[in-house]
């Protein structure tokens, strides 16, 4: 579908993605002080439970919502339209921020957990943003557009914690009120700029619930053998990557002797390198077949993780930051390849599946990796590197898959 002003649409989608990612990242530096350092009351000692346990439940609510939302929001946009779903989910995200602020002000723990889940549920709309980027092809090159979108997403992981950390002293509800206010111009810009980029099929006589059941991300695995193989490959790679994302801060504490400030600086370096790498790929593009190029960068990631597991502190610090380069390029190339290969299955559903895979791996690594760190944090990172190596092997098989593969009935 040809649209007017595709670059303006891409800019609007990037703005929404920035605010969505910043909203996901914003609570990480502020929830621990809210639960552990605040005076004891019925909120941080709900039902007499330990504050750290209540903190864990609150932290789990948001990614659980993202996991559920990613499974169906992208597919729903294939039926009801990208514009409608993106505007609806952003409005619900705004409501989630307001409910979160209200629950903190009223000190209602259950409402706080529910509002965090609701916010996560609608923050699964990143899949819709990726689908819109895919829809803009061939007016805009897919790989370049995905690279620029990813660069913005990485910047969100910098902006969000800064907003939360600097505004928490003004009051616990303040960061979430700022998040809600930031979405208002996003909604206004989308209403003004964003047309319908996909081909909305409508409900076609079906109920909304039946559409969700039929078009959730996992339904695609029954339709296409190549996509099913890609799912397991990407799950392996995401397990390895999340072993790095979730436990390199612990490695920095244990083996580099860093405090929270040092970890923040290393994380800033990592995110800035990822953003710069994605922006550079977005400007220059690539001359190689995307799947083979993605495989090479997945191999670099695997080798980097295995080396990090046995490195001394000084080399390890550089490795943590340097891993941002292959990760950023891989994360730009694979969605672009998927958008081209599986366009007939619905861009929203396909992008939703990729988001869902990442969320599943996030939960699995948090549960299993935490147990492994009791033995040795380096063991968790090393196993992550091994998972990435298995993904590289699977990517080699996918690169040789017949291009004439048809949708399986």
C-alpha positions as CSV (number, residue, x, y, z in Angstrom):
1,X,0.0,0.0,0.0
2,X,1.3,3.4,-1.0
3,X,1.0,6.2,1.6
4,X,1.8,9.9,1.5
5,X,4.7,11.1,3.5
6,X,6.2,7.7,4.5
7,X,9.2,9.4,6.3
8,X,6.8,11.4,8.4
9,X,4.9,8.3,9.4
10,X,8.2,6.5,10.3
11,X,9.1,9.5,12.5
12,X,5.8,9.4,14.3
13,X,6.1,5.6,14.9
14,X,9.6,6.1,16.2
15,X,8.3,8.7,18.6
16,X,5.6,6.3,19.9
17,X,8.2,3.5,20.2
18,X,10.5,5.8,22.2
19,X,7.8,6.7,24.7
20,X,6.6,3.1,25.0
21,X,10.1,1.8,25.7
22,X,10.8,4.6,28.1
23,X,7.7,3.7,29.9
24,X,8.7,0.1,30.2
25,X,12.2,1.0,31.5
26,X,11.1,3.9,33.8
27,X,10.1,1.8,36.8
28,X,13.2,-0.3,37.1
29,X,15.3,2.2,39.2
30,X,12.3,3.4,41.3
31,X,10.4,0.4,42.4
32,X,13.0,-0.9,44.8
33,X,13.1,2.4,46.7
34,X,9.3,2.5,46.8
35,X,9.1,-0.9,48.4
36,X,12.3,-1.3,50.4
37,X,13.3,2.2,51.4
38,X,9.9,3.8,52.1
39,X,8.3,3.8,55.6
40,X,6.4,0.6,56.4
41,X,2.7,0.8,55.6
42,X,-0.1,-1.3,54.2
43,X,1.3,-0.9,50.6
44,X,4.8,-2.2,51.0
45,X,3.8,-4.7,53.7
46,X,0.5,-5.8,52.1
47,X,-1.0,-8.8,54.0
48,X,2.1,-8.8,56.1
49,X,4.3,-10.1,53.2
50,X,7.9,-9.1,53.0
51,X,8.6,-6.0,50.8
52,X,11.0,-7.8,48.6
53,X,8.4,-10.4,47.7
54,X,5.8,-7.7,47.0
55,X,8.5,-6.0,44.8
56,X,9.0,-9.2,42.9
57,X,5.3,-9.6,42.2
58,X,5.1,-6.0,41.1
59,X,8.1,-6.4,38.8
60,X,6.6,-9.5,37.2
61,X,3.2,-7.9,36.5
62,X,4.4,-5.6,33.7
63,X,6.4,-8.2,31.6
64,X,3.6,-10.7,32.1
65,X,1.2,-8.1,30.6
66,X,3.7,-7.5,27.7
67,X,3.9,-11.3,27.1
68,X,0.1,-11.6,26.9
69,X,-0.4,-8.5,24.8
70,X,2.4,-9.3,22.3
71,X,0.6,-12.6,21.5
72,X,-2.5,-11.0,20.1
73,X,-2.2,-7.2,19.6
74,X,-0.1,-7.5,16.5
75,X,-2.5,-10.0,14.9
76,X,-5.5,-7.9,15.9
77,X,-4.0,-5.0,14.0
78,X,-4.2,-7.2,10.8
79,X,-7.9,-7.4,11.2
80,X,-9.0,-4.1,12.7
81,X,-6.2,-1.8,11.3
82,X,-2.9,-0.6,12.6
83,X,-4.1,2.9,13.3
84,X,-7.1,1.9,15.3
85,X,-5.2,-0.6,17.4
86,X,-2.2,1.6,18.0
87,X,-4.4,4.5,19.1
88,X,-6.5,2.2,21.4
89,X,-3.5,0.6,23.1
90,X,-1.8,4.0,23.6
91,X,-5.0,5.3,25.2
92,X,-5.1,2.3,27.5
93,X,-1.4,2.7,28.3
94,X,-2.1,6.3,29.4
95,X,-4.9,5.0,31.6
96,X,-2.5,2.4,33.1
97,X,-0.1,5.2,34.0
98,X,-2.8,7.2,35.7
99,X,-4.1,4.2,37.6
100,X,-0.5,3.4,38.7
101,X,-0.1,7.0,40.0
102,X,-3.4,6.9,41.8
103,X,-2.7,3.5,43.4
104,X,0.6,4.9,44.7
105,X,-1.1,8.0,46.1
106,X,-3.9,5.9,47.7
107,X,-1.4,3.1,48.8
108,X,-3.5,0.3,47.2
109,X,-1.1,-2.5,46.4
110,X,-3.5,-4.7,44.4
111,X,-4.5,-1.8,42.2
112,X,-0.9,-1.0,41.7
113,X,-0.1,-4.6,40.4
114,X,-3.2,-4.6,38.2
115,X,-2.3,-1.2,36.7
116,X,1.3,-2.5,36.0
117,X,-0.2,-5.5,34.3
118,X,-2.6,-3.4,32.2
119,X,0.2,-1.1,31.2
120,X,2.3,-4.0,30.1
121,X,-0.7,-5.6,28.2
122,X,-1.0,-2.5,26.0
123,X,2.8,-1.9,25.7
124,X,2.8,-5.0,23.5
125,X,1.9,-2.5,20.8
126,X,5.6,-2.3,19.8
127,X,4.6,-5.2,17.5
128,X,2.1,-2.9,15.8
129,X,4.9,-0.2,15.4
130,X,7.1,-2.8,13.7
131,X,4.2,-3.9,11.5
132,X,3.7,-0.3,10.3
133,X,7.4,-0.1,9.5
134,X,7.1,-3.3,7.4
135,X,4.0,-1.8,5.7
136,X,6.0,1.2,4.5
137,X,8.1,-1.0,2.2
138,X,8.9,-0.5,-0.7
139,X,8.6,3.2,-0.2
140,X,11.2,2.9,2.6
141,X,13.8,0.2,2.8
142,X,12.8,-2.4,5.5
143,X,16.2,-3.1,6.9
144,X,17.0,0.6,7.2
145,X,13.6,1.4,8.7
146,X,13.9,-1.4,11.3
147,X,17.4,-0.2,12.1
148,X,16.2,3.3,12.8
149,X,13.3,2.0,14.9
150,X,15.6,-0.1,17.0
151,X,17.9,2.8,17.5
152,X,15.0,4.7,19.0
153,X,14.0,1.7,21.2
154,X,17.5,1.5,22.6
155,X,17.4,5.2,23.4
156,X,14.2,4.6,25.3
157,X,16.1,2.3,27.7
158,X,18.2,5.4,28.5
159,X,15.5,8.0,28.7
160,X,13.1,6.0,30.8
161,X,15.3,5.3,33.9
162,X,16.5,8.9,33.8
163,X,13.0,10.2,34.0
164,X,12.1,7.8,36.8
165,X,15.3,8.4,38.8
166,X,15.3,12.2,38.6
167,X,11.6,12.7,39.3
168,X,11.0,10.1,42.1
169,X,12.1,12.6,44.8
170,X,9.2,14.8,43.7
171,X,6.7,12.1,44.8
172,X,6.1,8.5,44.0
173,X,3.2,9.1,41.6
174,X,5.1,11.8,39.7
175,X,7.1,9.6,37.2
176,X,4.0,7.9,36.1
177,X,2.1,11.1,35.7
178,X,4.9,12.4,33.5
179,X,4.7,9.2,31.5
180,X,0.9,9.7,31.0
181,X,1.4,13.3,30.0
182,X,4.1,12.3,27.5
183,X,1.6,10.1,25.7
184,X,-0.8,13.0,25.0
185,X,1.4,14.5,22.2
186,X,2.0,11.0,20.9
187,X,-1.7,10.5,20.5
188,X,-2.2,13.9,18.9
189,X,0.6,13.3,16.4
190,X,-0.8,9.8,15.5
191,X,-4.2,11.3,15.0
192,X,-2.8,13.9,12.7
193,X,-0.1,11.9,10.8
194,X,-0.9,8.2,10.8
195,X,-3.1,6.8,8.0
196,X,-4.1,3.1,7.8
197,X,-0.9,1.4,6.5
198,X,-2.1,-2.2,6.4
199,X,-5.0,-3.9,4.8
200,X,-7.6,-4.2,7.6
201,X,-9.9,-7.2,6.9
202,X,-12.4,-6.4,9.6
203,X,-14.1,-8.8,11.9
204,X,-15.9,-10.5,8.9
205,X,-18.9,-11.5,11.1
206,X,-16.7,-12.9,13.9
207,X,-16.6,-11.7,17.5
208,X,-13.6,-9.9,18.8
209,X,-12.8,-12.8,21.1
210,X,-12.8,-15.3,18.2
211,X,-10.5,-13.1,16.2
212,X,-8.1,-13.0,19.1
213,X,-8.3,-16.8,19.4
214,X,-7.7,-17.3,15.7
215,X,-5.0,-14.7,15.0
216,X,-2.8,-14.9,18.1
217,X,0.9,-15.1,17.4
218,X,1.2,-18.8,18.1
219,X,-1.5,-19.8,15.5
220,X,1.1,-18.9,12.9
221,X,3.3,-21.8,14.0
222,X,0.7,-24.2,12.6
223,X,0.5,-22.5,9.3
224,X,4.2,-22.4,8.2
225,X,7.0,-24.8,8.8
226,X,9.7,-22.2,8.1
227,X,8.2,-19.8,10.7
228,X,7.9,-22.6,13.2
229,X,11.6,-23.4,12.7
230,X,12.4,-19.7,13.0
231,X,10.5,-19.6,16.3
232,X,12.7,-22.2,18.0
233,X,15.8,-20.6,16.6
234,X,14.8,-17.2,17.9
235,X,13.9,-18.6,21.3
236,X,17.4,-20.1,21.6
237,X,19.0,-16.8,20.6
238,X,16.7,-14.8,22.9
239,X,17.5,-17.1,25.8
240,X,21.2,-16.4,25.3
241,X,20.7,-12.7,24.9
242,X,18.5,-12.4,28.0
243,X,21.0,-14.3,30.0
244,X,23.4,-11.4,29.1
245,X,20.8,-8.6,29.6
246,X,19.6,-9.8,33.0
247,X,22.8,-10.9,34.6
248,X,25.6,-8.8,33.3
249,X,24.8,-6.2,36.1
250,X,25.4,-9.0,38.6
251,X,28.7,-9.9,36.8
252,X,29.7,-6.2,37.1
253,X,29.0,-6.3,40.8
254,X,30.7,-9.6,41.6
255,X,33.8,-9.5,39.3
256,X,34.3,-5.8,38.5
257,X,33.3,-4.4,42.0
258,X,30.9,-1.9,40.6
259,X,28.1,-0.1,42.3
260,X,24.8,1.1,40.8
261,X,26.5,4.2,39.3
262,X,29.1,2.2,37.6
263,X,26.5,-0.2,36.2
264,X,24.5,2.8,34.9
265,X,27.5,4.1,33.0
266,X,28.3,0.7,31.5
267,X,24.6,0.3,30.5
268,X,24.6,3.8,29.0
269,X,27.6,2.9,26.9
270,X,26.0,-0.4,25.8
271,X,22.7,1.4,24.8
272,X,24.5,4.2,23.0
273,X,26.5,1.8,21.0
274,X,23.4,-0.2,20.1
275,X,21.6,3.0,19.1
276,X,24.6,4.3,17.0
277,X,25.0,0.9,15.3
278,X,21.3,0.8,14.4
279,X,21.3,4.4,13.1
280,X,24.4,3.7,11.0
281,X,22.8,0.6,9.5
282,X,19.7,2.6,8.9
283,X,21.7,5.2,6.9
284,X,24.0,2.9,5.0
285,X,21.9,-0.2,4.6
286,X,23.6,-3.5,3.8
287,X,24.8,-5.3,0.6
288,X,24.5,-8.8,1.9
289,X,21.7,-11.3,2.2
290,X,20.1,-10.4,5.5
291,X,19.7,-13.8,7.0
292,X,23.4,-14.7,6.4
293,X,24.5,-11.4,7.8
294,X,22.3,-11.9,10.8
295,X,23.9,-15.3,11.3
296,X,27.4,-13.7,11.3
297,X,26.4,-11.2,14.0
298,X,24.7,-13.9,16.0
299,X,28.0,-15.8,16.0
300,X,29.8,-12.7,17.2
301,X,27.3,-12.4,20.0
302,X,27.8,-16.1,21.0
303,X,31.6,-15.7,21.0
304,X,31.4,-12.5,23.0
305,X,29.3,-14.1,25.7
306,X,31.6,-17.2,26.0
307,X,34.6,-14.9,26.2
308,X,32.8,-12.7,28.8
309,X,32.3,-15.8,31.0
310,X,36.1,-16.3,31.3
311,X,37.3,-12.7,31.1
312,X,39.0,-10.7,33.8
313,X,37.2,-7.5,34.9
314,X,38.9,-5.0,32.6
315,X,38.4,-7.0,29.4
316,X,34.9,-7.9,30.5
317,X,33.9,-4.2,30.9
318,X,34.8,-3.6,27.2
319,X,33.1,-6.8,26.1
320,X,29.8,-5.8,27.8
321,X,29.7,-2.6,25.8
322,X,31.1,-4.1,22.6
323,X,28.4,-6.7,22.5
324,X,26.0,-3.9,21.6
325,X,27.3,-3.8,18.0
326,X,26.4,-7.4,16.9
327,X,23.2,-7.4,18.9
328,X,21.9,-4.1,17.3
329,X,22.6,-5.3,13.8
330,X,21.0,-8.7,14.3
331,X,17.9,-7.1,15.9
332,X,17.5,-4.9,12.8
333,X,18.1,-7.6,10.1
334,X,16.0,-10.4,11.4
335,X,12.7,-8.6,11.7
336,X,13.3,-7.1,8.2
337,X,13.8,-10.6,6.8
338,X,10.7,-11.9,8.6
339,X,8.6,-9.0,7.2
340,X,9.6,-10.0,3.7
341,X,9.4,-13.7,4.0
342,X,6.1,-13.9,5.9
343,X,4.2,-10.9,4.7
344,X,1.3,-13.1,3.5
345,X,0.7,-14.2,7.1
346,X,0.0,-10.6,8.4
347,X,2.8,-8.3,9.5
348,X,1.2,-7.6,12.8
349,X,0.9,-11.2,13.8
350,X,4.5,-11.9,12.6
351,X,6.0,-9.0,14.6
352,X,3.9,-10.0,17.5
353,X,5.4,-13.5,17.4
354,X,8.9,-12.0,17.6
355,X,8.0,-9.9,20.6
356,X,6.3,-12.9,22.3
357,X,9.4,-15.0,21.8
358,X,11.5,-12.4,23.5
359,X,9.1,-12.1,26.4
360,X,8.9,-15.9,26.9
361,X,12.7,-16.1,27.0
362,X,12.8,-13.2,29.5
363,X,10.6,-15.0,31.9
364,X,12.5,-18.3,31.5
365,X,15.9,-16.8,32.0
366,X,14.7,-14.8,35.1
367,X,13.5,-18.1,36.7
368,X,16.2,-20.5,35.6
369,X,19.1,-18.1,35.4
370,X,18.6,-16.9,38.9
371,X,19.1,-20.5,40.2
372,X,22.3,-20.9,38.1
373,X,23.8,-17.7,39.6
374,X,23.7,-19.4,43.0
375,X,26.4,-21.6,41.6
376,X,28.3,-19.0,39.5
377,X,27.1,-16.0,37.5
378,X,29.6,-16.8,34.8
379,X,27.9,-20.2,34.3
380,X,24.7,-18.4,33.4
381,X,26.4,-16.2,30.9
382,X,28.4,-19.2,29.4
383,X,25.2,-21.2,29.0
384,X,23.7,-18.1,27.3
385,X,26.6,-18.1,24.8
386,X,26.0,-21.8,24.2
387,X,22.3,-21.1,23.4
388,X,23.4,-18.5,20.9
389,X,25.7,-21.0,19.3
390,X,22.8,-23.4,18.8
391,X,20.8,-20.5,17.3
392,X,23.7,-19.9,14.9
393,X,23.5,-23.5,13.8
394,X,19.8,-23.3,13.3
395,X,20.2,-20.0,11.3
396,X,22.5,-21.8,9.0
397,X,19.7,-24.4,8.3
398,X,17.2,-21.6,7.8
399,X,19.5,-19.8,5.3
400,X,19.4,-23.0,3.2
401,X,15.7,-23.4,3.4
402,X,13.9,-23.5,0.0
403,X,12.6,-20.1,-0.8
404,X,9.6,-21.7,-2.6
405,X,8.2,-23.0,0.7
406,X,4.4,-22.6,0.7
407,X,2.1,-22.0,3.6
408,X,1.2,-25.2,5.3
409,X,-2.5,-26.0,5.7
